[in-house]
């Protein structure tokens, strides 16, 4: 008997038979189903994380703008204002400008499109602009308040920037589990 001929015959039979390597359709469907279930479980957490990150960035941006207005008031020895507004399309904008500048001609900056101005915002509203003034010493001109931001995707997460003293002390606040004076962001 010729073993090399038998070996070739076996190889030819294997090459003509259907392949046994790879995955079956049932195995592929099972893997896709498991991946789908894992994505369905992880997606809400991921979206919550993204919303929280966007709110934190917007809060930092508002706090920095308030500090810049306060610094410019001290530096230039004139009153400077911080203004924040929500437009009819739902976008939120902020600006800093000197008291002598009309707010409509100020350079307005947009916050992230998913951020909205929450109803807990207590800064004085003048013609649709929530504003606060810092005098030549960097202190506020008699009005205290807060800017409260929330996500258009979820009202459960709130971030606020609070002007807490007449000297112009600024601080961040976060939503709490128990309301204080009807507000959850403090």
C-alpha positions as a Markdown table, in Angstrom:
| # | Residue | x | y | z |
|---|---|---|---|---|
| 1 | Unk | 0.0 | 0.0 | 0.0 |
| 2 | Unk | 1.1 | 3.4 | -0.8 |
| 3 | Unk | 0.6 | 5.7 | 2.3 |
| 4 | Unk | 1.3 | 8.9 | 0.4 |
| 5 | Unk | -1.5 | 8.1 | -2.1 |
| 6 | Unk | -3.8 | 7.3 | 0.8 |
| 7 | Unk | -2.8 | 10.6 | 2.5 |
| 8 | Unk | -3.6 | 12.5 | -0.7 |
| 9 | Unk | -6.9 | 10.8 | -1.0 |
| 10 | Unk | -7.9 | 11.8 | 2.6 |
| 11 | Unk | -6.8 | 15.4 | 1.9 |
| 12 | Unk | -8.9 | 15.5 | -1.2 |
| 13 | Unk | -12.0 | 14.2 | 0.6 |
| 14 | Unk | -11.6 | 16.8 | 3.3 |
| 15 | Unk | -11.2 | 19.6 | 0.8 |
| 16 | Unk | -14.4 | 18.6 | -1.0 |
| 17 | Unk | -16.4 | 18.3 | 2.3 |
| 18 | Unk | -18.0 | 21.4 | 3.8 |
| 19 | Unk | -15.8 | 23.4 | 6.1 |
| 20 | Unk | -16.1 | 22.7 | 9.8 |
| 21 | Unk | -14.2 | 25.8 | 10.9 |
| 22 | Unk | -15.9 | 29.1 | 12.0 |
| 23 | Unk | -19.1 | 29.8 | 13.8 |
| 24 | Unk | -22.6 | 28.6 | 13.3 |
| 25 | Unk | -25.5 | 31.0 | 12.8 |
| 26 | Unk | -26.9 | 30.1 | 16.2 |
| 27 | Unk | -23.6 | 30.9 | 17.9 |
| 28 | Unk | -23.4 | 34.3 | 16.1 |
| 29 | Unk | -27.0 | 35.1 | 17.1 |
| 30 | Unk | -26.2 | 34.2 | 20.8 |
| 31 | Unk | -23.2 | 36.5 | 20.8 |
| 32 | Unk | -25.1 | 39.4 | 19.3 |
| 33 | Unk | -27.9 | 38.9 | 21.8 |
| 34 | Unk | -25.5 | 39.0 | 24.7 |
| 35 | Unk | -23.8 | 42.2 | 23.3 |
| 36 | Unk | -27.2 | 43.8 | 22.9 |
| 37 | Unk | -28.3 | 43.0 | 26.5 |
| 38 | Unk | -25.0 | 44.4 | 27.8 |
| 39 | Unk | -25.4 | 47.6 | 25.8 |
| 40 | Unk | -29.0 | 48.0 | 27.0 |
| 41 | Unk | -27.8 | 47.8 | 30.6 |
| 42 | Unk | -24.8 | 50.2 | 30.1 |
| 43 | Unk | -26.4 | 52.8 | 27.9 |
| 44 | Unk | -28.4 | 54.7 | 30.6 |
| 45 | Unk | -25.4 | 54.9 | 32.9 |
| 46 | Unk | -23.2 | 56.1 | 30.0 |
| 47 | Unk | -25.8 | 58.8 | 29.1 |
| 48 | Unk | -26.0 | 59.9 | 32.8 |
| 49 | Unk | -22.2 | 60.2 | 32.9 |
| 50 | Unk | -22.1 | 62.3 | 29.7 |
| 51 | Unk | -24.9 | 64.6 | 31.1 |
| 52 | Unk | -23.1 | 65.1 | 34.4 |
| 53 | Unk | -19.9 | 65.9 | 32.6 |
| 54 | Unk | -21.6 | 68.5 | 30.4 |
| 55 | Unk | -23.2 | 70.1 | 33.4 |
| 56 | Unk | -19.9 | 70.2 | 35.3 |
| 57 | Unk | -18.2 | 71.9 | 32.3 |
| 58 | Unk | -21.0 | 74.4 | 32.0 |
| 59 | Unk | -20.9 | 75.1 | 35.7 |
| 60 | Unk | -17.1 | 75.7 | 35.5 |
| 61 | Unk | -17.6 | 78.0 | 32.5 |
| 62 | Unk | -20.2 | 80.1 | 34.3 |
| 63 | Unk | -18.1 | 80.3 | 37.5 |
| 64 | Unk | -15.0 | 81.4 | 35.5 |
| 65 | Unk | -17.1 | 84.0 | 33.7 |
| 66 | Unk | -18.3 | 85.4 | 37.0 |
| 67 | Unk | -14.8 | 85.5 | 38.3 |
| 68 | Unk | -13.6 | 87.3 | 35.2 |
| 69 | Unk | -16.3 | 90.0 | 35.5 |
| 70 | Unk | -15.4 | 90.5 | 39.1 |
| 71 | Unk | -11.7 | 90.7 | 38.3 |
| 72 | Unk | -12.3 | 93.2 | 35.5 |
| 73 | Unk | -14.4 | 95.4 | 37.8 |
| 74 | Unk | -11.5 | 95.5 | 40.3 |
| 75 | Unk | -8.9 | 96.0 | 37.6 |
| 76 | Unk | -10.7 | 98.8 | 35.6 |
| 77 | Unk | -12.3 | 100.4 | 38.7 |
| 78 | Unk | -15.7 | 100.4 | 37.0 |
| 79 | Unk | -18.9 | 98.3 | 37.3 |
| 80 | Unk | -18.9 | 95.1 | 35.3 |
| 81 | Unk | -21.9 | 92.8 | 34.7 |
| 82 | Unk | -22.3 | 89.1 | 34.1 |
| 83 | Unk | -25.4 | 88.1 | 32.2 |
| 84 | Unk | -26.9 | 84.8 | 31.2 |
| 85 | Unk | -30.0 | 84.2 | 29.1 |
| 86 | Unk | -32.0 | 81.4 | 27.5 |
| 87 | Unk | -33.0 | 82.1 | 23.9 |
| 88 | Unk | -36.3 | 81.0 | 22.4 |
| 89 | Unk | -34.6 | 78.1 | 20.7 |
| 90 | Unk | -33.6 | 76.8 | 24.1 |
| 91 | Unk | -29.9 | 77.6 | 23.9 |
| 92 | Unk | -28.2 | 79.3 | 26.9 |
| 93 | Unk | -25.7 | 82.1 | 26.5 |
| 94 | Unk | -23.6 | 84.1 | 28.9 |
| 95 | Unk | -21.6 | 87.4 | 28.5 |
| 96 | Unk | -19.6 | 89.8 | 30.6 |
| 97 | Unk | -19.6 | 93.5 | 29.8 |
| 98 | Unk | -19.0 | 96.8 | 31.4 |
| 99 | Unk | -22.0 | 98.7 | 32.8 |
| 100 | Unk | -21.7 | 101.3 | 30.0 |
| 101 | Unk | -22.2 | 98.5 | 27.4 |
| 102 | Unk | -25.7 | 97.5 | 26.4 |
| 103 | Unk | -26.2 | 93.8 | 26.9 |
| 104 | Unk | -27.5 | 93.3 | 23.4 |
| 105 | Unk | -24.2 | 94.5 | 22.0 |
| 106 | Unk | -22.1 | 92.3 | 24.3 |
| 107 | Unk | -20.2 | 89.2 | 23.0 |
| 108 | Unk | -22.4 | 86.3 | 24.0 |
| 109 | Unk | -21.0 | 82.8 | 24.4 |
| 110 | Unk | -23.0 | 79.6 | 24.0 |
| 111 | Unk | -23.1 | 76.9 | 26.6 |
| 112 | Unk | -23.4 | 73.2 | 25.5 |
| 113 | Unk | -26.6 | 72.7 | 23.5 |
| 114 | Unk | -28.1 | 70.2 | 26.0 |
| 115 | Unk | -27.8 | 72.7 | 29.0 |
| 116 | Unk | -30.8 | 74.7 | 30.0 |
| 117 | Unk | -31.3 | 77.5 | 32.6 |
| 118 | Unk | -33.2 | 76.0 | 35.5 |
| 119 | Unk | -36.2 | 77.7 | 37.2 |
| 120 | Unk | -34.1 | 77.8 | 40.4 |
| 121 | Unk | -32.0 | 80.6 | 38.9 |
| 122 | Unk | -32.4 | 83.6 | 41.2 |
| 123 | Unk | -30.3 | 86.4 | 39.6 |
| 124 | Unk | -32.2 | 89.5 | 38.8 |
| 125 | Unk | -33.9 | 89.3 | 35.4 |
| 126 | Unk | -33.8 | 92.4 | 33.3 |
| 127 | Unk | -35.3 | 92.1 | 29.8 |
| 128 | Unk | -34.8 | 88.3 | 29.7 |
| 129 | Unk | -31.2 | 88.5 | 30.9 |
| 130 | Unk | -30.4 | 87.2 | 34.4 |
| 131 | Unk | -27.6 | 89.5 | 35.6 |
| 132 | Unk | -25.4 | 90.5 | 38.4 |
| 133 | Unk | -23.2 | 93.5 | 38.8 |
| 134 | Unk | -19.7 | 93.8 | 40.4 |
| 135 | Unk | -18.7 | 97.3 | 41.6 |
| 136 | Unk | -15.2 | 98.7 | 41.4 |
| 137 | Unk | -14.2 | 96.8 | 44.5 |
| 138 | Unk | -15.4 | 93.4 | 43.1 |
| 139 | Unk | -18.3 | 93.3 | 45.5 |
| 140 | Unk | -21.9 | 92.8 | 44.2 |
| 141 | Unk | -24.2 | 95.8 | 43.9 |
| 142 | Unk | -26.8 | 94.6 | 46.5 |
| 143 | Unk | -28.1 | 91.5 | 44.7 |
| 144 | Unk | -27.2 | 87.9 | 45.6 |
| 145 | Unk | -28.4 | 84.9 | 43.8 |
| 146 | Unk | -27.6 | 81.8 | 41.9 |
| 147 | Unk | -27.4 | 80.5 | 38.4 |
| 148 | Unk | -28.8 | 77.0 | 38.2 |
| 149 | Unk | -28.2 | 74.8 | 35.2 |
| 150 | Unk | -29.8 | 71.4 | 34.3 |
| 151 | Unk | -29.8 | 69.1 | 31.4 |
| 152 | Unk | -32.5 | 69.1 | 28.7 |
| 153 | Unk | -32.3 | 65.3 | 28.9 |
| 154 | Unk | -32.9 | 65.0 | 32.7 |
| 155 | Unk | -34.0 | 67.4 | 35.4 |
| 156 | Unk | -32.6 | 65.1 | 38.0 |
| 157 | Unk | -29.1 | 66.5 | 37.8 |
| 158 | Unk | -28.5 | 70.2 | 38.7 |
| 159 | Unk | -25.5 | 72.3 | 39.0 |
| 160 | Unk | -25.4 | 75.9 | 40.3 |
| 161 | Unk | -23.0 | 78.8 | 40.9 |
| 162 | Unk | -23.9 | 80.9 | 43.9 |
| 163 | Unk | -23.0 | 84.5 | 44.7 |
| 164 | Unk | -23.3 | 84.1 | 48.4 |
| 165 | Unk | -22.1 | 87.3 | 50.1 |
| 166 | Unk | -22.2 | 91.0 | 49.3 |
| 167 | Unk | -18.4 | 90.9 | 49.1 |
| 168 | Unk | -18.8 | 88.8 | 46.0 |
| 169 | Unk | -18.0 | 85.3 | 47.3 |
| 170 | Unk | -18.6 | 82.7 | 44.6 |
| 171 | Unk | -19.1 | 79.0 | 45.1 |
| 172 | Unk | -20.4 | 76.0 | 43.3 |
| 173 | Unk | -23.4 | 74.0 | 44.4 |
| 174 | Unk | -24.8 | 70.6 | 43.5 |
| 175 | Unk | -28.2 | 69.0 | 43.7 |
| 176 | Unk | -29.0 | 67.6 | 47.1 |
| 177 | Unk | -31.4 | 64.9 | 48.2 |
| 178 | Unk | -33.3 | 67.2 | 50.6 |
| 179 | Unk | -34.6 | 70.6 | 49.4 |
| 180 | Unk | -33.6 | 73.7 | 51.3 |
| 181 | Unk | -36.0 | 76.7 | 51.0 |
| 182 | Unk | -37.7 | 74.8 | 48.1 |
| 183 | Unk | -34.4 | 74.5 | 46.2 |
| 184 | Unk | -32.4 | 71.3 | 45.6 |
| 185 | Unk | -29.2 | 72.9 | 44.3 |
| 186 | Unk | -27.2 | 74.6 | 47.1 |
